[in-house]
């Protein structure tokens, strides 16, 4: 798994909706990629803030905005070659 794929699966990973194989791939990538750990941490905090305000889940529009922001963050840095 590379950074781009991790971002794609990130919300499913946090929601624990990935199958075992994908989750293992994601964990393997997270173990070796500091940037993705930061992104995961930031995203989890954002989601927990939403949940603290009484929302059950992040609205789809918000999820898309979050993903766009993460994608922009990745585009601005050097990503390891695929
Ligand atoms: Zn990464």
PDB file of the backbone (N, CA, C, O) and the ligand in Angstrom, with CONECT records:
HET     ZN  A 101       1
ATOM      1  N   UNK A   1       0.843  -1.198   0.000  1.00  0.00           N
ATOM      2  CA  UNK A   1       0.000   0.000   0.000  1.00  0.00           C
ATOM      3  C   UNK A   1       0.881   1.253   0.000  1.00  0.00           C
ATOM      4  O   UNK A   1       1.902   1.301   0.686  1.00  0.00           O
ATOM      5  N   UNK A   2       0.480   2.254  -0.768  1.00  0.00           N
ATOM      6  CA  UNK A   2       1.219   3.516  -0.738  1.00  0.00           C
ATOM      7  C   UNK A   2       0.354   4.599  -0.076  1.00  0.00           C
ATOM      8  O   UNK A   2      -0.776   4.342   0.338  1.00  0.00           O
ATOM      9  N   UNK A   3       0.903   5.799   0.014  1.00  0.00           N
ATOM     10  CA  UNK A   3       0.218   6.875   0.733  1.00  0.00           C
ATOM     11  C   UNK A   3      -1.136   7.199   0.103  1.00  0.00           C
ATOM     12  O   UNK A   3      -2.122   7.425   0.804  1.00  0.00           O
ATOM     13  N   UNK A   4      -1.166   7.218  -1.214  1.00  0.00           N
ATOM     14  CA  UNK A   4      -2.405   7.570  -1.897  1.00  0.00           C
ATOM     15  C   UNK A   4      -3.506   6.559  -1.578  1.00  0.00           C
ATOM     16  O   UNK A   4      -4.656   6.928  -1.340  1.00  0.00           O
ATOM     17  N   UNK A   5      -3.140   5.296  -1.577  1.00  0.00           N
ATOM     18  CA  UNK A   5      -4.118   4.249  -1.258  1.00  0.00           C
ATOM     19  C   UNK A   5      -4.560   4.354   0.195  1.00  0.00           C
ATOM     20  O   UNK A   5      -5.729   4.143   0.520  1.00  0.00           O
ATOM     21  N   UNK A   6      -3.618   4.678   1.050  1.00  0.00           N
ATOM     22  CA  UNK A   6      -3.974   4.795   2.465  1.00  0.00           C
ATOM     23  C   UNK A   6      -5.027   5.888   2.659  1.00  0.00           C
ATOM     24  O   UNK A   6      -5.992   5.709   3.402  1.00  0.00           O
ATOM     25  N   UNK A   7      -4.828   7.023   1.981  1.00  0.00           N
ATOM     26  CA  UNK A   7      -5.796   8.115   2.093  1.00  0.00           C
ATOM     27  C   UNK A   7      -7.164   7.646   1.591  1.00  0.00           C
ATOM     28  O   UNK A   7      -8.199   7.967   2.176  1.00  0.00           O
ATOM     29  N   UNK A   8      -7.148   6.892   0.513  1.00  0.00           N
ATOM     30  CA  UNK A   8      -8.402   6.391  -0.053  1.00  0.00           C
ATOM     31  C   UNK A   8      -9.162   5.535   0.952  1.00  0.00           C
ATOM     32  O   UNK A   8     -10.387   5.604   1.041  1.00  0.00           O
ATOM     33  N   UNK A   9      -8.423   4.732   1.703  1.00  0.00           N
ATOM     34  CA  UNK A   9      -9.065   3.788   2.622  1.00  0.00           C
ATOM     35  C   UNK A   9      -9.165   4.316   4.051  1.00  0.00           C
ATOM     36  O   UNK A   9      -9.667   3.632   4.943  1.00  0.00           O
ATOM     37  N   UNK A  10      -8.678   5.545   4.258  1.00  0.00           N
ATOM     38  CA  UNK A  10      -8.512   6.018   5.633  1.00  0.00           C
ATOM     39  C   UNK A  10      -9.812   6.022   6.440  1.00  0.00           C
ATOM     40  O   UNK A  10      -9.843   5.544   7.573  1.00  0.00           O
ATOM     41  N   UNK A  11     -10.880   6.561   5.855  1.00  0.00           N
ATOM     42  CA  UNK A  11     -12.110   6.656   6.651  1.00  0.00           C
ATOM     43  C   UNK A  11     -12.679   5.262   6.931  1.00  0.00           C
ATOM     44  O   UNK A  11     -13.229   5.014   8.004  1.00  0.00           O
ATOM     45  N   UNK A  12     -12.543   4.360   5.959  1.00  0.00           N
ATOM     46  CA  UNK A  12     -12.989   2.988   6.197  1.00  0.00           C
ATOM     47  C   UNK A  12     -12.124   2.305   7.261  1.00  0.00           C
ATOM     48  O   UNK A  12     -12.608   1.523   8.079  1.00  0.00           O
ATOM     49  N   UNK A  13     -10.836   2.629   7.220  1.00  0.00           N
ATOM     50  CA  UNK A  13      -9.925   2.073   8.231  1.00  0.00           C
ATOM     51  C   UNK A  13     -10.345   2.529   9.627  1.00  0.00           C
ATOM     52  O   UNK A  13     -10.423   1.726  10.557  1.00  0.00           O
ATOM     53  N   UNK A  14     -10.613   3.819   9.759  1.00  0.00           N
ATOM     54  CA  UNK A  14     -11.003   4.361  11.061  1.00  0.00           C
ATOM     55  C   UNK A  14     -12.339   3.774  11.506  1.00  0.00           C
ATOM     56  O   UNK A  14     -12.537   3.485  12.687  1.00  0.00           O
ATOM     57  N   UNK A  15     -13.240   3.604  10.566  1.00  0.00           N
ATOM     58  CA  UNK A  15     -14.546   3.020  10.891  1.00  0.00           C
ATOM     59  C   UNK A  15     -14.477   1.502  11.034  1.00  0.00           C
ATOM     60  O   UNK A  15     -15.482   0.854  11.331  1.00  0.00           O
ATOM     61  N   UNK A  16     -13.299   0.943  10.824  1.00  0.00           N
ATOM     62  CA  UNK A  16     -13.075  -0.506  10.897  1.00  0.00           C
ATOM     63  C   UNK A  16     -13.966  -1.263   9.918  1.00  0.00           C
ATOM     64  O   UNK A  16     -14.528  -2.316  10.220  1.00  0.00           O
ATOM     65  N   UNK A  17     -14.065  -0.672   8.734  1.00  0.00           N
ATOM     66  CA  UNK A  17     -14.868  -1.301   7.684  1.00  0.00           C
ATOM     67  C   UNK A  17     -14.021  -2.030   6.643  1.00  0.00           C
ATOM     68  O   UNK A  17     -14.548  -2.549   5.659  1.00  0.00           O
ATOM     69  N   UNK A  18     -12.721  -2.064   6.863  1.00  0.00           N
ATOM     70  CA  UNK A  18     -11.860  -2.753   5.897  1.00  0.00           C
ATOM     71  C   UNK A  18     -11.836  -4.256   6.181  1.00  0.00           C
ATOM     72  O   UNK A  18     -11.986  -4.692   7.322  1.00  0.00           O
ATOM     73  N   UNK A  19     -11.647  -5.026   5.126  1.00  0.00           N
ATOM     74  CA  UNK A  19     -11.467  -6.457   5.382  1.00  0.00           C
ATOM     75  C   UNK A  19     -10.054  -6.674   5.956  1.00  0.00           C
ATOM     76  O   UNK A  19      -9.221  -5.767   5.946  1.00  0.00           O
ATOM     77  N   UNK A  20      -9.810  -7.873   6.445  1.00  0.00           N
ATOM     78  CA  UNK A  20      -8.573  -8.153   7.178  1.00  0.00           C
ATOM     79  C   UNK A  20      -7.321  -7.852   6.364  1.00  0.00           C
ATOM     80  O   UNK A  20      -6.338  -7.317   6.878  1.00  0.00           O
ATOM     81  N   UNK A  21      -7.379  -8.206   5.092  1.00  0.00           N
ATOM     82  CA  UNK A  21      -6.199  -8.046   4.257  1.00  0.00           C
ATOM     83  C   UNK A  21      -5.849  -6.569   4.078  1.00  0.00           C
ATOM     84  O   UNK A  21      -4.691  -6.170   4.206  1.00  0.00           O
ATOM     85  N   UNK A  22      -6.883  -5.759   3.775  1.00  0.00           N
ATOM     86  CA  UNK A  22      -6.652  -4.327   3.587  1.00  0.00           C
ATOM     87  C   UNK A  22      -6.219  -3.660   4.890  1.00  0.00           C
ATOM     88  O   UNK A  22      -5.356  -2.782   4.895  1.00  0.00           O
ATOM     89  N   UNK A  23      -6.821  -4.084   5.975  1.00  0.00           N
ATOM     90  CA  UNK A  23      -6.459  -3.483   7.258  1.00  0.00           C
ATOM     91  C   UNK A  23      -4.996  -3.812   7.604  1.00  0.00           C
ATOM     92  O   UNK A  23      -4.265  -2.962   8.111  1.00  0.00           O
ATOM     93  N   UNK A  24      -4.592  -5.029   7.331  1.00  0.00           N
ATOM     94  CA  UNK A  24      -3.201  -5.416   7.569  1.00  0.00           C
ATOM     95  C   UNK A  24      -2.263  -4.589   6.687  1.00  0.00           C
ATOM     96  O   UNK A  24      -1.208  -4.148   7.142  1.00  0.00           O
ATOM     97  N   UNK A  25      -2.650  -4.381   5.431  1.00  0.00           N
ATOM     98  CA  UNK A  25      -1.851  -3.550   4.530  1.00  0.00           C
ATOM     99  C   UNK A  25      -1.733  -2.126   5.059  1.00  0.00           C
ATOM    100  O   UNK A  25      -0.660  -1.523   5.041  1.00  0.00           O
ATOM    101  N   UNK A  26      -2.863  -1.605   5.531  1.00  0.00           N
ATOM    102  CA  UNK A  26      -2.873  -0.241   6.052  1.00  0.00           C
ATOM    103  C   UNK A  26      -1.991  -0.134   7.285  1.00  0.00           C
ATOM    104  O   UNK A  26      -1.241   0.831   7.433  1.00  0.00           O
ATOM    105  N   UNK A  27      -2.077  -1.117   8.166  1.00  0.00           N
ATOM    106  CA  UNK A  27      -1.274  -1.083   9.394  1.00  0.00           C
ATOM    107  C   UNK A  27       0.214  -1.192   9.074  1.00  0.00           C
ATOM    108  O   UNK A  27       1.056  -0.558   9.709  1.00  0.00           O
ATOM    109  N   UNK A  28       0.509  -2.012   8.071  1.00  0.00           N
ATOM    110  CA  UNK A  28       1.899  -2.161   7.666  1.00  0.00           C
ATOM    111  C   UNK A  28       2.438  -0.829   7.138  1.00  0.00           C
ATOM    112  O   UNK A  28       3.559  -0.429   7.452  1.00  0.00           O
ATOM    113  N   UNK A  29       1.613  -0.149   6.325  1.00  0.00           N
ATOM    114  CA  UNK A  29       2.046   1.138   5.797  1.00  0.00           C
ATOM    115  C   UNK A  29       2.197   2.166   6.921  1.00  0.00           C
ATOM    116  O   UNK A  29       3.173   2.915   6.963  1.00  0.00           O
ATOM    117  N   UNK A  30       1.230   2.190   7.820  1.00  0.00           N
ATOM    118  CA  UNK A  30       1.277   3.155   8.928  1.00  0.00           C
ATOM    119  C   UNK A  30       2.510   2.940   9.804  1.00  0.00           C
ATOM    120  O   UNK A  30       3.075   3.893  10.341  1.00  0.00           O
ATOM    121  N   UNK A  31       2.919   1.686   9.940  1.00  0.00           N
ATOM    122  CA  UNK A  31       4.077   1.387  10.774  1.00  0.00           C
ATOM    123  C   UNK A  31       5.358   1.968  10.180  1.00  0.00           C
ATOM    124  O   UNK A  31       6.320   2.244  10.897  1.00  0.00           O
ATOM    125  N   UNK A  32       5.354   2.147   8.864  1.00  0.00           N
ATOM    126  CA  UNK A  32       6.586   2.593   8.206  1.00  0.00           C
ATOM    127  C   UNK A  32       6.509   4.022   7.687  1.00  0.00           C
ATOM    128  O   UNK A  32       7.493   4.534   7.155  1.00  0.00           O
ATOM    129  N   UNK A  33       5.355   4.677   7.830  1.00  0.00           N
ATOM    130  CA  UNK A  33       5.179   5.994   7.223  1.00  0.00           C
ATOM    131  C   UNK A  33       4.707   7.005   8.268  1.00  0.00           C
ATOM    132  O   UNK A  33       3.545   7.006   8.675  1.00  0.00           O
ATOM    133  N   UNK A  34       5.614   7.843   8.680  1.00  0.00           N
ATOM    134  CA  UNK A  34       5.290   8.841   9.704  1.00  0.00           C
ATOM    135  C   UNK A  34       4.192   9.785   9.227  1.00  0.00           C
ATOM    136  O   UNK A  34       3.285  10.112   9.992  1.00  0.00           O
ATOM    137  N   UNK A  35       4.260  10.216   8.002  1.00  0.00           N
ATOM    138  CA  UNK A  35       3.277  11.186   7.490  1.00  0.00           C
ATOM    139  C   UNK A  35       1.859  10.643   7.565  1.00  0.00           C
ATOM    140  O   UNK A  35       0.926  11.362   7.926  1.00  0.00           O
ATOM    141  N   UNK A  36       1.706   9.393   7.229  1.00  0.00           N
ATOM    142  CA  UNK A  36       0.364   8.818   7.258  1.00  0.00           C
ATOM    143  C   UNK A  36      -0.120   8.636   8.697  1.00  0.00           C
ATOM    144  O   UNK A  36      -1.318   8.726   8.967  1.00  0.00           O
ATOM    145  N   UNK A  37       0.802   8.384   9.612  1.00  0.00           N
ATOM    146  CA  UNK A  37       0.382   8.306  11.016  1.00  0.00           C
ATOM    147  C   UNK A  37      -0.149   9.663  11.489  1.00  0.00           C
ATOM    148  O   UNK A  37      -1.127   9.732  12.235  1.00  0.00           O
ATOM    149  N   UNK A  38       0.508  10.740  11.046  1.00  0.00           N
ATOM    150  CA  UNK A  38       0.046  12.088  11.403  1.00  0.00           C
ATOM    151  C   UNK A  38      -1.343  12.335  10.799  1.00  0.00           C
ATOM    152  O   UNK A  38      -2.232  12.867  11.464  1.00  0.00           O
ATOM    153  N   UNK A  39      -1.513  11.951   9.561  1.00  0.00           N
ATOM    154  CA  UNK A  39      -2.800  12.141   8.895  1.00  0.00           C
ATOM    155  C   UNK A  39      -3.883  11.332   9.599  1.00  0.00           C
ATOM    156  O   UNK A  39      -4.990  11.824   9.820  1.00  0.00           O
ATOM    157  N   UNK A  40      -3.561  10.093   9.950  1.00  0.00           N
ATOM    158  CA  UNK A  40      -4.518   9.244  10.657  1.00  0.00           C
ATOM    159  C   UNK A  40      -4.908   9.876  11.991  1.00  0.00           C
ATOM    160  O   UNK A  40      -6.084   9.933  12.347  1.00  0.00           O
ATOM    161  N   UNK A  41      -3.906  10.344  12.714  1.00  0.00           N
ATOM    162  CA  UNK A  41      -4.147  10.945  14.021  1.00  0.00           C
ATOM    163  C   UNK A  41      -5.048  12.174  13.889  1.00  0.00           C
ATOM    164  O   UNK A  41      -6.003  12.336  14.648  1.00  0.00           O
ATOM    165  N   UNK A  42      -4.738  13.029  12.929  1.00  0.00           N
ATOM    166  CA  UNK A  42      -5.524  14.242  12.695  1.00  0.00           C
ATOM    167  C   UNK A  42      -6.962  13.889  12.345  1.00  0.00           C
ATOM    168  O   UNK A  42      -7.905  14.508  12.839  1.00  0.00           O
ATOM    169  N   UNK A  43      -7.115  12.896  11.496  1.00  0.00           N
ATOM    170  CA  UNK A  43      -8.442  12.504  11.057  1.00  0.00           C
ATOM    171  C   UNK A  43      -9.254  11.916  12.210  1.00  0.00           C
ATOM    172  O   UNK A  43     -10.441  12.205  12.362  1.00  0.00           O
ATOM    173  N   UNK A  44      -8.593  11.087  13.017  1.00  0.00           N
ATOM    174  CA  UNK A  44      -9.299  10.505  14.163  1.00  0.00           C
ATOM    175  C   UNK A  44      -9.739  11.579  15.145  1.00  0.00           C
ATOM    176  O   UNK A  44     -10.825  11.499  15.720  1.00  0.00           O
ATOM    177  N   UNK A  45      -8.890  12.586  15.334  1.00  0.00           N
ATOM    178  CA  UNK A  45      -9.260  13.679  16.231  1.00  0.00           C
ATOM    179  C   UNK A  45     -10.459  14.440  15.677  1.00  0.00           C
ATOM    180  O   UNK A  45     -11.378  14.793  16.416  1.00  0.00           O
ATOM    181  N   UNK A  46     -10.439  14.684  14.388  1.00  0.00           N
ATOM    182  CA  UNK A  46     -11.554  15.390  13.752  1.00  0.00           C
ATOM    183  C   UNK A  46     -12.850  14.610  13.937  1.00  0.00           C
ATOM    184  O   UNK A  46     -13.894  15.178  14.257  1.00  0.00           O
ATOM    185  N   UNK A  47     -12.762  13.310  13.732  1.00  0.00           N
ATOM    186  CA  UNK A  47     -13.955  12.468  13.877  1.00  0.00           C
ATOM    187  C   UNK A  47     -14.421  12.438  15.326  1.00  0.00           C
ATOM    188  O   UNK A  47     -15.623  12.473  15.591  1.00  0.00           O
ATOM    189  N   UNK A  48     -13.484  12.372  16.264  1.00  0.00           N
ATOM    190  CA  UNK A  48     -13.906  12.305  17.668  1.00  0.00           C
ATOM    191  C   UNK A  48     -14.545  13.625  18.100  1.00  0.00           C
ATOM    192  O   UNK A  48     -15.449  13.628  18.936  1.00  0.00           O
ATOM    193  N   UNK A  49     -14.088  14.738  17.542  1.00  0.00           N
ATOM    194  CA  UNK A  49     -14.730  16.025  17.837  1.00  0.00           C
ATOM    195  C   UNK A  49     -16.175  15.993  17.340  1.00  0.00           C
ATOM    196  O   UNK A  49     -17.090  16.434  18.036  1.00  0.00           O
ATOM    197  N   UNK A  50     -16.367  15.472  16.140  1.00  0.00           N
ATOM    198  CA  UNK A  50     -17.729  15.358  15.614  1.00  0.00           C
ATOM    199  C   UNK A  50     -18.599  14.509  16.528  1.00  0.00           C
ATOM    200  O   UNK A  50     -19.752  14.840  16.804  1.00  0.00           O
ATOM    201  N   UNK A  51     -18.021  13.409  16.988  1.00  0.00           N
ATOM    202  CA  UNK A  51     -18.825  12.499  17.817  1.00  0.00           C
ATOM    203  C   UNK A  51     -19.136  13.136  19.164  1.00  0.00           C
ATOM    204  O   UNK A  51     -20.207  12.908  19.728  1.00  0.00           O
ATOM    205  N   UNK A  52     -18.203  13.936  19.684  1.00  0.00           N
ATOM    206  CA  UNK A  52     -18.444  14.612  20.961  1.00  0.00           C
ATOM    207  C   UNK A  52     -19.568  15.634  20.861  1.00  0.00           C
ATOM    208  O   UNK A  52     -20.237  15.933  21.849  1.00  0.00           O
ATOM    209  N   UNK A  53     -19.767  16.164  19.665  1.00  0.00           N
ATOM    210  CA  UNK A  53     -20.836  17.137  19.497  1.00  0.00           C
ATOM    211  C   UNK A  53     -22.171  16.441  19.252  1.00  0.00           C
ATOM    212  O   UNK A  53     -23.171  17.102  18.970  1.00  0.00           O
ATOM    213  N   UNK A  54     -22.195  15.114  19.356  1.00  0.00           N
ATOM    214  CA  UNK A  54     -23.439  14.376  19.290  1.00  0.00           C
ATOM    215  C   UNK A  54     -23.796  13.823  17.928  1.00  0.00           C
ATOM    216  O   UNK A  54     -24.848  13.208  17.753  1.00  0.00           O
ATOM    217  N   UNK A  55     -22.923  14.041  16.967  1.00  0.00           N
ATOM    218  CA  UNK A  55     -23.205  13.493  15.648  1.00  0.00           C
ATOM    219  C   UNK A  55     -22.708  12.051  15.606  1.00  0.00           C
ATOM    220  O   UNK A  55     -21.659  11.723  16.160  1.00  0.00           O
ATOM    221  N   UNK A  56     -23.457  11.229  14.962  1.00  0.00           N
ATOM    222  CA  UNK A  56     -23.071   9.823  14.890  1.00  0.00           C
ATOM    223  C   UNK A  56     -21.949   9.606  13.890  1.00  0.00           C
ATOM    224  O   UNK A  56     -21.091   8.744  14.086  1.00  0.00           O
ATOM    225  N   UNK A  57     -21.956  10.380  12.828  1.00  0.00           N
ATOM    226  CA  UNK A  57     -20.910  10.210  11.827  1.00  0.00           C
ATOM    227  C   UNK A  57     -20.709  11.527  11.090  1.00  0.00           C
ATOM    228  O   UNK A  57     -21.548  12.426  11.142  1.00  0.00           O
ATOM    229  N   UNK A  58     -19.612  11.612  10.425  1.00  0.00           N
ATOM    230  CA  UNK A  58     -19.323  12.817   9.657  1.00  0.00           C
ATOM    231  C   UNK A  58     -20.188  12.819   8.394  1.00  0.00           C
ATOM    232  O   UNK A  58     -20.232  11.832   7.659  1.00  0.00           O
ATOM    233  N   UNK A  59     -20.870  13.932   8.155  1.00  0.00           N
ATOM    234  CA  UNK A  59     -21.690  13.989   6.946  1.00  0.00           C
ATOM    235  C   UNK A  59     -20.833  13.746   5.701  1.00  0.00           C
ATOM    236  O   UNK A  59     -19.640  14.050   5.683  1.00  0.00           O
ATOM    237  N   UNK A  60     -21.449  13.207   4.688  1.00  0.00           N
ATOM    238  CA  UNK A  60     -20.723  12.850   3.473  1.00  0.00           C
ATOM    239  C   UNK A  60     -19.959  14.038   2.902  1.00  0.00           C
ATOM    240  O   UNK A  60     -18.823  13.892   2.452  1.00  0.00           O
ATOM    241  N   UNK A  61     -20.571  15.193   2.921  1.00  0.00           N
ATOM    242  CA  UNK A  61     -19.917  16.382   2.371  1.00  0.00           C
ATOM    243  C   UNK A  61     -18.649  16.694   3.153  1.00  0.00           C
ATOM    244  O   UNK A  61     -17.618  17.045   2.579  1.00  0.00           O
ATOM    245  N   UNK A  62     -18.745  16.562   4.466  1.00  0.00           N
ATOM    246  CA  UNK A  62     -17.582  16.809   5.318  1.00  0.00           C
ATOM    247  C   UNK A  62     -16.484  15.794   5.067  1.00  0.00           C
ATOM    248  O   UNK A  62     -15.300  16.132   5.036  1.00  0.00           O
ATOM    249  N   UNK A  63     -16.882  14.573   4.893  1.00  0.00           N
ATOM    250  CA  UNK A  63     -15.898  13.531   4.602  1.00  0.00           C
ATOM    251  C   UNK A  63     -15.146  13.851   3.326  1.00  0.00           C
ATOM    252  O   UNK A  63     -13.926  13.703   3.248  1.00  0.00           O
ATOM    253  N   UNK A  64     -15.895  14.292   2.327  1.00  0.00           N
ATOM    254  CA  UNK A  64     -15.264  14.615   1.054  1.00  0.00           C
ATOM    255  C   UNK A  64     -14.291  15.785   1.229  1.00  0.00           C
ATOM    256  O   UNK A  64     -13.190  15.774   0.679  1.00  0.00           O
ATOM    257  N   UNK A  65     -14.708  16.787   1.998  1.00  0.00           N
ATOM    258  CA  UNK A  65     -13.836  17.938   2.233  1.00  0.00           C
ATOM    259  C   UNK A  65     -12.571  17.510   2.963  1.00  0.00           C
ATOM    260  O   UNK A  65     -11.474  17.974   2.652  1.00  0.00           O
ATOM    261  N   UNK A  66     -12.734  16.627   3.928  1.00  0.00           N
ATOM    262  CA  UNK A  66     -11.598  16.117   4.688  1.00  0.00           C
ATOM    263  C   UNK A  66     -10.647  15.368   3.762  1.00  0.00           C
ATOM    264  O   UNK A  66      -9.429  15.541   3.821  1.00  0.00           O
ATOM    265  N   UNK A  67     -11.221  14.546   2.921  1.00  0.00           N
ATOM    266  CA  UNK A  67     -10.389  13.771   2.007  1.00  0.00           C
ATOM    267  C   UNK A  67      -9.640  14.689   1.037  1.00  0.00           C
ATOM    268  O   UNK A  67      -8.467  14.467   0.737  1.00  0.00           O
ATOM    269  N   UNK A  68     -10.340  15.731   0.549  1.00  0.00           N
ATOM    270  CA  UNK A  68      -9.689  16.681  -0.351  1.00  0.00           C
ATOM    271  C   UNK A  68      -8.524  17.368   0.347  1.00  0.00           C
ATOM    272  O   UNK A  68      -7.471  17.597  -0.248  1.00  0.00           O
ATOM    273  N   UNK A  69      -8.733  17.694   1.621  1.00  0.00           N
ATOM    274  CA  UNK A  69      -7.682  18.374   2.363  1.00  0.00           C
ATOM    275  C   UNK A  69      -6.487  17.449   2.580  1.00  0.00           C
ATOM    276  O   UNK A  69      -5.335  17.866   2.463  1.00  0.00           O
ATOM    277  N   UNK A  70      -6.773  16.205   2.892  1.00  0.00           N
ATOM    278  CA  UNK A  70      -5.697  15.226   3.058  1.00  0.00           C
ATOM    279  C   UNK A  70      -4.949  15.038   1.745  1.00  0.00           C
ATOM    280  O   UNK A  70      -3.721  14.963   1.716  1.00  0.00           O
ATOM    281  N   UNK A  71      -5.713  14.965   0.663  1.00  0.00           N
ATOM    282  CA  UNK A  71      -5.097  14.774  -0.647  1.00  0.00           C
ATOM    283  C   UNK A  71      -4.184  15.958  -0.961  1.00  0.00           C
ATOM    284  O   UNK A  71      -3.079  15.775  -1.471  1.00  0.00           O
ATOM    285  N   UNK A  72      -4.645  17.161  -0.657  1.00  0.00           N
ATOM    286  CA  UNK A  72      -3.837  18.354  -0.900  1.00  0.00           C
ATOM    287  C   UNK A  72      -2.554  18.301  -0.079  1.00  0.00           C
ATOM    288  O   UNK A  72      -1.483  18.668  -0.563  1.00  0.00           O
ATOM    289  N   UNK A  73      -2.667  17.842   1.171  1.00  0.00           N
ATOM    290  CA  UNK A  73      -1.489  17.731   2.028  1.00  0.00           C
ATOM    291  C   UNK A  73      -0.491  16.742   1.434  1.00  0.00           C
ATOM    292  O   UNK A  73       0.717  16.977   1.468  1.00  0.00           O
ATOM    293  N   UNK A  74      -0.989  15.653   0.900  1.00  0.00           N
ATOM    294  CA  UNK A  74      -0.100  14.668   0.298  1.00  0.00           C
ATOM    295  C   UNK A  74       0.536  15.207  -0.969  1.00  0.00           C
ATOM    296  O   UNK A  74       1.711  14.958  -1.236  1.00  0.00           O
ATOM    297  N   UNK A  75      -0.251  15.953  -1.758  1.00  0.00           N
ATOM    298  CA  UNK A  75       0.277  16.473  -3.012  1.00  0.00           C
ATOM    299  C   UNK A  75       1.411  17.458  -2.777  1.00  0.00           C
ATOM    300  O   UNK A  75       2.269  17.648  -3.639  1.00  0.00           O
ATOM    301  N   UNK A  76       1.409  18.081  -1.609  1.00  0.00           N
ATOM    302  CA  UNK A  76       2.409  19.112  -1.334  1.00  0.00           C
ATOM    303  C   UNK A  76       3.726  18.559  -0.821  1.00  0.00           C
ATOM    304  O   UNK A  76       4.699  19.298  -0.675  1.00  0.00           O
ATOM    305  N   UNK A  77       3.760  17.283  -0.551  1.00  0.00           N
ATOM    306  CA  UNK A  77       5.006  16.754  -0.020  1.00  0.00           C
ATOM    307  C   UNK A  77       5.527  15.665  -0.945  1.00  0.00           C
ATOM    308  O   UNK A  77       4.849  15.252  -1.886  1.00  0.00           O
ATOM    309  N   UNK A  78       6.728  15.211  -0.665  1.00  0.00           N
ATOM    310  CA  UNK A  78       7.322  14.168  -1.488  1.00  0.00           C
ATOM    311  C   UNK A  78       6.749  12.824  -1.067  1.00  0.00           C
ATOM    312  O   UNK A  78       6.919  12.377   0.067  1.00  0.00           O
ATOM    313  N   UNK A  79       6.081  12.210  -1.990  1.00  0.00           N
ATOM    314  CA  UNK A  79       5.528  10.891  -1.735  1.00  0.00           C
ATOM    315  C   UNK A  79       6.521   9.852  -2.250  1.00  0.00           C
ATOM    316  O   UNK A  79       7.105  10.026  -3.320  1.00  0.00           O
ATOM    317  N   UNK A  80       6.713   8.778  -1.497  1.00  0.00           N
ATOM    318  CA  UNK A  80       7.608   7.729  -2.021  1.00  0.00           C
ATOM    319  C   UNK A  80       7.095   7.204  -3.357  1.00  0.00           C
ATOM    320  O   UNK A  80       5.884   7.142  -3.569  1.00  0.00           O
ATOM    321  N   UNK A  81       7.986   6.830  -4.251  1.00  0.00           N
ATOM    322  CA  UNK A  81       7.535   6.307  -5.551  1.00  0.00           C
ATOM    323  C   UNK A  81       6.667   5.077  -5.373  1.00  0.00           C
ATOM    324  O   UNK A  81       6.859   4.292  -4.444  1.00  0.00           O
ATOM    325  N   UNK A  82       5.713   4.918  -6.274  1.00  0.00           N
ATOM    326  CA  UNK A  82       4.816   3.775  -6.165  1.00  0.00           C
ATOM    327  C   UNK A  82       5.548   2.501  -6.577  1.00  0.00           C
ATOM    328  O   UNK A  82       4.963   1.418  -6.555  1.00  0.00           O
TER     329      UNK A  82
HETATM  330 ZN    ZN A 101       2.236   7.037   3.779  1.00  0.00          ZN
END
